[in-house]
Amino acid sequence: MEKVDFLIVGQGIAGSLLAYFLTQNGQKVAIIDNNHAFSSSVAAAGIINPITGRNFVKTWLADETIRQSISFYQQLSPDFYQNLPLVWLLENIKQVNDWQILSANEHINYFINTDKKLDNHLLANTYNEVLDNVILAHTGKINLVKVLNYFKNILSKGVYLEEKLDFKQLIISEKVYYKQIITDKIIFCEGYQATENPFFNDLHYNFAKGEIIIAKLANYDFSAYLIKHKGLLVVPLEDNLYWIGSSYDRDYQHILPTEKAYYSLKAEFEQIYKGEYEIFSYLAGVRPTVRDRKPYLGQHKSIKQAYIFNGLGAKGSYLAPYFAQMMADYLLGKTILAKDIDIQRIYKKQN
Ligand SMILES: Cc1cc2nc3c(=O)[nH]c(=O)nc-3n(C[C@H](O)[C@H](O)[C@H](O)COP(=O)(O)OP(=O)(O)OC[C@H]3O[C@@H](n4cnc5c(N)ncnc54)[C@H](O)[C@@H]3O)c2cc1C
């Protein structure tokens, strides 16, 4: 048998960073992951964006998480984080006014470049319906695929099972047993696949599928920017390829890309984009969103050896460092969890 301190199920961004913080504390960790099959982290753009929604609101915990996550990824490797200003294209007077009100708010100063913007005429050569634009500061892109591969390389030097966890072979008694692994604690970081987990499938999930297209844009002038226009984000990848998306579907039937979303994204993009482009591929992922939009951290209501770290929603790339560190500290008895993220909040409502 292989004795470890913790067994983590899922090596998406949540499981990877939890493993990182635990091993940094001298703990021995085993990982099981089914080769990132349909991992949300693989489909994500990995954007750090402090302002979202039609009404331009600062996202939950932006101040606490964004600085920390940028420096976290930068310290791991300069390859993991690319600083890219996010240019928000405004299409009507209401949006321009809303931005003026927002930028007058000192709580947002850190995230808005009030004195900078792109030339509206230049933008209008490429994009339709541009009245004005604003540039956000401290925005950028985390290369999640590189981050996951980096951790996979490190973690697979220890106990790493590349397979789908077979719940029939998981025994939880005084200790936790799975095949050759024996441990005291198992932590589930399965993303949307948590619905298949018999221990935690009574938590409320509200998963949202997102579909995207990857396209080659000819003679595109904004490769140094993230462009947000109407409901779409255009994110530079490599070799003139761009991540364009994404849809937001709570009523999905399956997790594969669909023709319906493909054509609808294509139509949406053509409505805003004037240039030539060629679609290279399209893919889908499921955001592990939760009804109250707060992550799930904590211990199972009755099985003391079982824990969950999930529900990072649509912002997992930059929430993950903050909450993975918190979850590791909690597992090591160094902290308690705040009520609004502890899963006990859900169990209390069930009683
Ligand atoms: C289209 C789209 C765009 C997004 N864009 C952004 C963005 O720009 N910025 C941002 O911050 N966030 C974004 N997100 C959200 C972000 O991707 C998620 O919050 C984050 O990736 C969740 O990570 P996770 O580790 O919880 O889940 P996942 O990445 O899904 O990882 C779960 C892992 O567990 C494994 N697994 C599950 N069950 C089992 C099992 N039984 N046995 C073995 N392995 C198992 C899976 O294979 C997977 O590798 C986006 C999401 C989508 C879908």
The ligand as an SDF file (V2000), in Angstrom:
LIG
                    3D

 53 58  0  0  0  0  0  0  0  0999 V2000
  -16.0090   28.3140  -21.7910 C   0  0  0  0  0  0  0  0  0  0  0  0
  -15.4400   28.6830  -20.4490 C   0  0  0  0  0  0  0  0  0  0  0  0
  -14.7200   29.8580  -20.3100 C   0  0  0  0  0  0  0  0  0  0  0  0
  -14.1740   30.2050  -19.0750 C   0  0  0  0  0  0  0  0  0  0  0  0
  -13.4200   31.3270  -19.0030 N   0  0  0  0  0  0  0  0  0  0  0  0
  -12.8520   31.6710  -17.8210 C   0  0  0  0  0  0  0  0  0  0  0  0
  -12.0290   32.8120  -17.7380 C   0  0  0  0  0  0  0  0  0  0  0  0
  -11.7740   33.4920  -18.7390 O   0  0  0  0  0  0  0  0  0  0  0  0
  -11.5130   33.1540  -16.5280 N   0  0  0  0  0  0  0  0  0  0  0  0
  -11.7450   32.3980  -15.4080 C   0  0  0  0  0  0  0  0  0  0  0  0
  -11.2640   32.7650  -14.3170 O   0  0  0  0  0  0  0  0  0  0  0  0
  -12.4950   31.2860  -15.4590 N   0  0  0  0  0  0  0  0  0  0  0  0
  -13.0660   30.9120  -16.6410 C   0  0  0  0  0  0  0  0  0  0  0  0
  -13.8300   29.7890  -16.7210 N   0  0  0  0  0  0  0  0  0  0  0  0
  -14.1030   29.0510  -15.4850 C   0  0  0  0  0  0  0  0  0  0  0  0
  -12.9550   28.1280  -15.0850 C   0  0  0  0  0  0  0  0  0  0  0  0
  -12.6060   27.3770  -16.1970 O   0  0  0  0  0  0  0  0  0  0  0  0
  -13.3940   27.2100  -13.9440 C   0  0  0  0  0  0  0  0  0  0  0  0
  -13.8270   27.9670  -12.8510 O   0  0  0  0  0  0  0  0  0  0  0  0
  -12.2400   26.3180  -13.4690 C   0  0  0  0  0  0  0  0  0  0  0  0
  -11.5310   25.8200  -14.5450 O   0  0  0  0  0  0  0  0  0  0  0  0
  -12.7730   25.1930  -12.6240 C   0  0  0  0  0  0  0  0  0  0  0  0
  -11.7040   24.3560  -12.3030 O   0  0  0  0  0  0  0  0  0  0  0  0
  -11.9240   22.9840  -11.5340 P   0  0  0  0  0  0  0  0  0  0  0  0
  -10.5840   22.4530  -11.2550 O   0  0  0  0  0  0  0  0  0  0  0  0
  -12.8810   23.1790  -10.4220 O   0  0  0  0  0  0  0  0  0  0  0  0
  -12.7070   22.0500  -12.5830 O   0  0  0  0  0  0  0  0  0  0  0  0
  -12.1450   21.3070  -13.8820 P   0  0  0  0  0  0  0  0  0  0  0  0
  -11.2210   22.1630  -14.6340 O   0  0  0  0  0  0  0  0  0  0  0  0
  -13.3380   20.8060  -14.6230 O   0  0  0  0  0  0  0  0  0  0  0  0
  -11.3030   20.1130  -13.3120 O   0  0  0  0  0  0  0  0  0  0  0  0
  -11.8570   18.9330  -12.8000 C   0  0  0  0  0  0  0  0  0  0  0  0
  -10.8870   17.8170  -13.0730 C   0  0  0  0  0  0  0  0  0  0  0  0
  -11.3290   16.6570  -12.3800 O   0  0  0  0  0  0  0  0  0  0  0  0
  -11.2530   15.5280  -13.2320 C   0  0  0  0  0  0  0  0  0  0  0  0
  -12.2680   14.5840  -12.7450 N   0  0  0  0  0  0  0  0  0  0  0  0
  -13.5710   14.8470  -12.4670 C   0  0  0  0  0  0  0  0  0  0  0  0
  -14.1690   13.7380  -11.9870 N   0  0  0  0  0  0  0  0  0  0  0  0
  -13.2360   12.7690  -11.9500 C   0  0  0  0  0  0  0  0  0  0  0  0
  -13.2430   11.4110  -11.5470 C   0  0  0  0  0  0  0  0  0  0  0  0
  -14.3510   10.8200  -11.0910 N   0  0  0  0  0  0  0  0  0  0  0  0
  -12.0930   10.7050  -11.6440 N   0  0  0  0  0  0  0  0  0  0  0  0
  -10.9570   11.2800  -12.0950 C   0  0  0  0  0  0  0  0  0  0  0  0
  -10.8880   12.5810  -12.4970 N   0  0  0  0  0  0  0  0  0  0  0  0
  -12.0070   13.3070  -12.4220 C   0  0  0  0  0  0  0  0  0  0  0  0
  -11.5410   16.1170  -14.6300 C   0  0  0  0  0  0  0  0  0  0  0  0
  -11.0370   15.3240  -15.6560 O   0  0  0  0  0  0  0  0  0  0  0  0
  -10.8080   17.4390  -14.5500 C   0  0  0  0  0  0  0  0  0  0  0  0
   -9.4490   17.2950  -14.9290 O   0  0  0  0  0  0  0  0  0  0  0  0
  -14.3800   29.3890  -17.9420 C   0  0  0  0  0  0  0  0  0  0  0  0
  -15.0860   28.1950  -18.0840 C   0  0  0  0  0  0  0  0  0  0  0  0
  -15.6020   27.8390  -19.3240 C   0  0  0  0  0  0  0  0  0  0  0  0
  -16.3470   26.5440  -19.4620 C   0  0  0  0  0  0  0  0  0  0  0  0
  1  2  1  0
  2  3  1  0
  2 52  2  0
  3  4  2  0
  4  5  1  0
  4 50  1  0
  5  6  2  0
  6  7  1  0
  6 13  1  0
  7  8  2  0
  7  9  1  0
  9 10  1  0
 10 11  2  0
 10 12  1  0
 12 13  2  0
 13 14  1  0
 14 15  1  0
 14 50  1  0
 15 16  1  0
 16 17  1  0
 16 18  1  0
 18 19  1  0
 18 20  1  0
 20 21  1  0
 20 22  1  0
 22 23  1  0
 23 24  1  0
 24 25  2  0
 24 26  1  0
 24 27  1  0
 27 28  1  0
 28 29  2  0
 28 30  1  0
 28 31  1  0
 31 32  1  0
 32 33  1  0
 33 34  1  0
 33 48  1  0
 34 35  1  0
 35 36  1  0
 35 46  1  0
 36 37  1  0
 36 45  1  0
 37 38  2  0
 38 39  1  0
 39 40  1  0
 39 45  2  0
 40 41  1  0
 40 42  2  0
 42 43  1  0
 43 44  2  0
 44 45  1  0
 46 47  1  0
 46 48  1  0
 48 49  1  0
 50 51  2  0
 51 52  1  0
 52 53  1  0
M  END
$$$$
